[in-house]
Amino acid sequence: MSVRHLLTALCACFSLLLVLAAPAAASPITVNVRIEGAHETLFEGPLAVEPHGVHAGSDTEAGLRPCDGINALDPRNTIPAPTPTSTSADAMALIGETFDGKWYPGFDDYFITRWGPDREAEGKSWGILVNDTFTSVGGCQYQLDAGDEVLWVFNAFDGQPNLGLFPEDDTSGGWTLTATATLNQPFGVEVVAFEDGQEGAPSEHPGRGGSVAYAGADVSPVTTSAKGFERVETSDQATVPTDSAGKAQIVFTTPGWHRIKATVPGLGEEAAIRSNRLDVCVPEAGQSDCGALPAEDRVRVPPGSSGGELPAEPPASQSPESTGGGSASDPSGGHSSTQPTVPLPQPGQLRVSVPRLDRAQLKEGRLGVTWKVLDAGAGVARWTISSQTLGRKKAPYVRRASGTADTSASLRLPRGHAYRLRFTITDALGRGSSVTIGKVVVPGGGRG
């Protein structure tokens, strides 16, 4: 068995408060999960996920195996986070399915042998991609960020093209969940293929970088079972092939929601990794929508997850991690002067507003951070602000400021880099919590 086969087998909505309670738990994040089985798509859609342990069906060890990225092989990971295996186990639990695998203590990881009904056989193994790239570490070791796209593929190492399906000329990047078409009018789509064998450090965000137009794919209707399994109906007369530019035109003759995917039929099995699903709304004449979104396009909360800090349906164009925290194109940070309020927690909890960023001196490499202690509880023992350099996958968090009684900090950040910022606070009873407070780009040519 090759090493590659072995290794690859909040929304902190800033209108909410960071509440420290015992035991401390990470806020849920939203990731997109897709599991492409032998003949059907077993799961597809956004999930609100948290870090937790997992347990394979045939594992005789009592209790949960660690699966949050904290292990001796990557000491830079110091804060638990959701991983591809834990989130996909959540997906299976949501639809009443399970998974199986063999635990390797030396890697602190499962080698996945089954998702749902599809077990590896005859050299056809499960493989994992994040943001359309094979990861170089296993599914319990790779820590996910909000907005990442997790893709498990049956028979992943057979050299098939990895397809993506988008509305025509869509350049937003990442899997598109929905689109709107006009009744009895052509609706344009395009199919791309991501480079086979691309392996290593996935990009920071999903995107279409490195993809090429794919000619000869079938864009077909999808039938969905009661459990949620999706089958691409390539024999349906509504199927259309893509041209040399990877594009095709579909005419929907009935109103309502229409579900499509792209694939390449083969002898006995498909000759490509199926594309993401696209749900197309075709309104009735004189109408502008199709009613409620399909359930699979909404953020779902797995069994046992708190999911408490996630909105039911975040705007599709808005990354949960960037909500209210500003961006390189929004120097103001989108700050509001209204202090958020929630029902008071039980006595003794330390309540702190999510920190705000002051980018006024960012050109000089300085960043201001302020927050408010809304309820001192047992008292603040320590706070820390750390930064992680973006563009360097698995880059460690570096402490930039710390203190006790202060409610503001001035950070010095090396120029010429983009950073993700994390705020951690601990009360006098040792109860702590962390939250990602935003991303910043420091202009200039300095080295960090």
Secondary structure, DSSP 8 states (H G I E B T S, - for coil): --HHHHHH-----TTSEEEE-SS-----EEEEEEEE-SSSEEEEEEEEE----B--TT--SSS-B--SS-STT-TT--S----HHHHHHHHHHHTT--EEEEEETTTTEEEEEEETTEE-BTTB-EEEEETTEEESS-TTT----TT-EEEEEETTTS---EEEEEETT--S-S---EEE--TTSEEEEEEEEE-TT-EES--SS---TTEEE-TT-EEEEEEE-TT--EEE-TTSTT-EE--TTSEEEEE--S-EEEEEEEE---SSS-SSB----EEEEE--TT-S--SS--GGGS-B--TT---TTS-SS--TTS-GGGTTT-BTTBTTTT--SS-------STT-EEEE--EEE-TTGGGTEEEEE--EEE-TT-EEEEEEEEEETTSTT--EEEEEEESS-SEEEEE--SSEEEEEEEEEEETTS-EEEEEEEEEEE-SS---
